[in-house]
Amino acid sequence: MTFRAERVRRWAMYSHTLLVLAFLLLPLLVIVPVSLTSGNTLIFPTPGVSLRWYEEVVTDPRWVGALWNSLLVGVSSTMLATIMGVLAAIGLAWGSFPGRKLIYAVAAAPLVAPIVIVGVASFSFYATLGLVGNRLSLVLTHAALAVPVVLTTVTASLAGFDRTLMRAAASLGAGHAQAVVRVLLPLIAPGVATGALIAFIISFDEVVVASFLSVAEQRTLPRLIFSGVRESVSPAIAAAAILLIAFSACLLGLVGWIQSRSKRGARL
């Protein structure tokens, strides 16, 4: 009887997962053919098949410029979030001081704060500094959104780290910085890499904060897609969306591969 109940529970879990995935992925069955249309409007079914809209996305200066803006902001915010997240994780995981849990909760607040609230607050703050429309404001805000993710993944890696290795390195003459670079970071590299990749995805796909803080010349790719939906009906929007989804999916696949290798290494 217990075995049967476990089997029913497993099938129910799998069925629920498949339904959620279908709900998320079925819209792609419409977006993909629309992105390949030979027509000039977002209609389905399409009058024919063509790659003209993908060609427009990779050759039109607006789309290319938005892509470079997204990459620049994403890489910059990822580097900043990774540095801050790693340092914060080490301090919070190994430190012993009053208010440690409170600091962790404050650092993790962007994970639960509504993104619209973050956008409005960021706009109000940077407007007083005269930085609205400056790429720096977008980089700093995206980094703040990504720090909790890096903090979480690195803290999880530090939970299984043997701190006697640091003491062994110190006994062999390594300074603190040298021990961190040559002993600690290589061993927690999977957690750091996972956090950095997710941080990049957060920045690369983010549109709400970008709508508040960026100007037309600095539009990121998601913001250009969102603006295009409101201002035009070009199938290039669907082509750009498919490319964005495919790129994000590849990065998520890389995250999964890193995690699987990390688990295999831990078992060995």
PEKARA-V932966 format. One record per helix or strand of 2 or more residues. SS is the DSSP state (H for helix, E for strand). FROM is the first residue (numbers start at 0). LEN is the number of residues. Records with the same first field share a line. If there is no record, write none. Layout:
BEGIN
SS = FROM-LEN + FROM-LEN
END
This chain:
BEGIN
H = 1-24 + 27-8 + 51-8 + 60-34 + 99-8 + 108-3 + 114-15 + 134-25 + 163-8 + 175-12 + 188-17 + 207-6 + 215-3 + 220-11 + 235-32
END
